[in-house]
Amino acid sequence: MTRYLAVDLGARKTGLAWCGATHLVEALDVVPTAQLSQAIRRWVTDLEIDVLVYGLPLRAGKLAGAAKKVRREARLMAAQFELPVEFVDETGTTDEAMQRPGSKGLDARAAALILQRYLDQGPWRPERKTNG
């Protein structure tokens, strides 16, 4: 069964979350964005990740200014780790994460919401289109 690693990319900090075969999403970690490659390497190896899922910043359904940077970073990581990358609208995930308690950092909780949103859209369905 497919294992996913979600990334909530930020300028200084990045949140990570994952899920495995059960599709129970778990917030993992908040890492300095400058160390993201090392963190992804660790989790991809430790958790045997199959797919990267990045939150894509949209405004009114259109790509926001940071979206190009997110896409570029996501594609670099996908190439580096030889994994497919998917994108999902991250609108409102940080605000929603602020309302949810948890022992993991805010950005990791936002990454968990990004991954849950992605799973709710049915990534395993062949007709699903990647919006990246």
C-alpha positions, 0 to 999 in steps of 0.5 A: 500500500502507498505511503505518503509524506506531506510537506507544508513548505515555509520560508523558514520552517517546513512541516511534515506529516505522513500516512501509510496503508491505513491512511491514518495521518500523523504529524511528524516534524517541523524542520528548518527549511534549509535542512528540508532535503536531509529531513525528507531523506530521513523520513523517506528512508525510515518510513519507505515513502512512495509519494510526496504531497506538497501543499500548494498556496492558492488564492481564489483557486489560482496560484498564489505568488509562493506557488512557483517556489513550492512547485520548483522545490517539490520537483527538485525533491521528487527528482532527488529522491526519485519519487512522484510528487502531487499537489493539493490546495493548502488554503486555510490549513495553517488557520485550521491547524491553529485550532487543533491541539497537538504535541507536534508543531503548527507546521506539522499539523498543517502538513497533516491537514494537507495530507488529509485533504489530499486523501479525501480527494481520492489519490488512488483513483486513476481518474484523479488529475495532478494539479502540479 
